[in-house]
């Protein structure tokens, strides 16, 4: 019962983050599944991709109805990350748990710093090679660690492709959904993963409901306040995971 309640609570927080900020769910999903539910790091990354795929698609529908998704831009950006996402998914299965945990801690810390810094200034002369390179890198991160990378997608769409923040958040959900589904498919095809649906189903359900509410929450609260609160939480998660990765077994 305790694990179920923790899964529901964590799922709700992750859904709110995805709906309000256009990402961040996977960065919390993996440590929540690992430390609260007791899932092995590599299996947690696969389970996280299930959660991120479903919640990003749910939040995408909400933002699309509000006209905040640039479909062509998002699809072109996401297409650059498809092959890297699949390749990194296969590679991740061969890495030790300590390496994945340390890499995830660094990623969570980077996410926190990015959010604390706020929006990136627009770079109006950024070219297609830079955009495609960024898309490929984000796809690799998704496949390797099981995260959507929204905390990187949003500032990239703003700084590299000059989207306004509202459109960047909505479009990032399209990019996250495409990369997450591709990475999840690669993991399910290339390796047997026993997903614990007794914990994953309520976790995902709570995240979906949270994603619906996240869009409304973003409209009521300061975006800066939301990012800062989430960044502080990520810093704590990053520190905890880094300590866990380097401590003697």
N, C-alpha and C positions, 0 to 999 in steps of 0.2 A: 504493500500500500504506500509506503514511504517513497519508493522508487517511482511509482505512478504519479504521486503528487509532485515530485521534483520534475518529472518529465513534462507534466502539464504546465507548471510554472515556468520552466525554462523555454518551452515551446512558445508560450504566450509572449515572453520578452523578446524572443528571436523574431517572431512574426511582427511585433510592433516595430522593431528595428528595420526590417525589410520594407514594410509599408511606409514608414515615415522617412527613412533615409535613403531608400533605394538600394540597400545592401547591408552587409554586416552580419547577416544571419549565420552564415557558415563559420565565421570566426568565433562565434559563441557556441554553435551547435556541436562542433567537434569536442571542445573541452567539456561541455555539459554532458555529452554522451559518454565520454571517457571517465570523468571523475564523479558524476552524479548517478549515472545509470550503470557504470561498470563495463562498458563496451571497449574492446581492444582498439588501440589507436587507428590501425588500418581499416578495421571494420567500421569504426566510428566515422572515418572519412567517407566510406561508401554510404552509410546511413545518412550522413550529413547531406550528401548529394541528393538523396531522396527528398529530404526536408526542404533544401534550398530550391530544388526544381519545382516542387509543388507550391511553395509559398511565393516564389518569384512569379510563377504563372498567375497565381491568384491576385497578387498585387499589380501585375501587368494589366490585367483586365480592368481594375479600378482606375489606373492612370490612363489607360487607353480611352475609356469613356469620357475622361476629362480633357482629351485631346493633347495629352502631354507626352506622347511617344512619337519619335521620329523614326518610322519603320525602316526606311531605306538606309539611313545612316547606321541604325542599330544592326541591321542584318549584314551590311558590309563589314562593320567593325567585328561582329561576332564570327563571321566566316573565317577571318584570319586566325581565330583561336581554336577552330575545330580540330585540326590535326594535332597541334601541340597539346590540347586537352586530352585527346585519346592516347597519344604517346606517353605523356606524363602519368596517366592513370596506370598504364602497364608498368612503368618504371617504379612507381611508388610501392608496388607490391613486393619489391625486392629490397627495400630499405629497412634497416633496423628501427624498432619502435623509438629508441632514444633519439635517433637522427630526425625522425618525423616530428617528435615532440619539440625538439630544439628549433627546428625550422618553423614550426607553427608558432612557437613563442616569439620568434623574431618577426614573423608576419603580423601577429597580433599587436606587437609593439609598434611596428610601422603603421598599422591601421590607426592606432591611437594617436600617434604623432600627426598623421595626415589630417585626422578629424580636428585636433586641437588647433592646427594651423588655419583651418577654415577653407574657404573657397580659393581655388587657384585663379590667378588672373588670366583672362582670355588671351590666346596667342593666335591672332587672326591669319598669320601666314604659314601656319603649320601645314606640311604637305602630306600627301597620301602615304609615302613610305613610313613616316613617323606614326601615323594612325594605324597602319597595318602592323608595324612592329609592336606597338603597344597592345593591339588586339591579340597578337600571337603570345606575348608574354603573359597576359592575363589568362588566356586559355591554359597555358602551362601551369600556372598557379592553381587554377581550378582543378585540373586533373591530378596534380601532385598531392595537394593537401585537402581536397574536398570542400573548398570554399568557392563562393560565387565571385568574390573579389569586388563587390560593389563599392567598397571604400576606395578602391583604385580606379574603378570604371568611371564613377561620377566626376572626380577631378580631371581625369583624362579627357572625357567628353567636353568638359568646360574649357580646359586649357589647349587641347590639341584640335578639337573640332568646333570650338567657339559656340557651343550650345549654352542657352540660358540654364540656370540651375534647375528650374522646374522641368524643362524638357530633358535635361541630363539625368535626373532621377528616374523619370519614366522610361527613357531609352535604356538606361543601365539595366533595368529589369529584363528587357528583351535580350540583351547581351548575356546576362547571368543565366537566364533560362536556357538559351541555346547551348552555351558552354557546359552547363551542369548536366543537361540531358545527354550530351555527347560523352562526357566523362563517365557518367553513370552507366551508360550502355557499354562502354569499353570495359569497365570493371566487372560488370555482370557477365559479359561474354568470356573474358579472359581468365577469370578466377572465380572459384566457388566462395561465396560469402553467405554465411548463415545469419540473416538479419533477424533480430528479435522484435517481431511485430507487436508483441505485447507491450513493449515500451515505445517502439517507433511510431505505431499508429496514433496513440494519444498525443505524443510529442508533436507529430505532424499536424494533427487536427487542431491542437491549441495554437500552433504557429499560423495556420491558415486563418483562424478567427482573429488572431492578433494582427495579421497583415491587413485584413479588412479595416480594422480600427486604426491602424497606423497612419493611413492617409488622412483620416479625420483628425488624428492627434497632431499631425504635422501642420494642419491648417489652424489649429488653436494655439499651439505653443511656438516659442521662438526656435527656429532651426538651429541657431547657435547654441542655445541651451541644451537641445537634444543631442547635438554632436558632442558637446563637452561632457555631458553625463555619460554617454556611451563610451567616450574615449577613456574616462577614468576607470570604468569597469573593465575595458580591454587592457589597460595597463596592469591592473591587478591580476587579470587572467594570464597575461604574458609573463609577469614576474613569477607567478606560481608554477607555470609550466616549465620555465627555464630552470628553476630550482629542481623540479622533478626530473628533468632531462639529465642534469649533471650529477645528481646525487648518486653515491655508490649503491649498487644493487645487492 
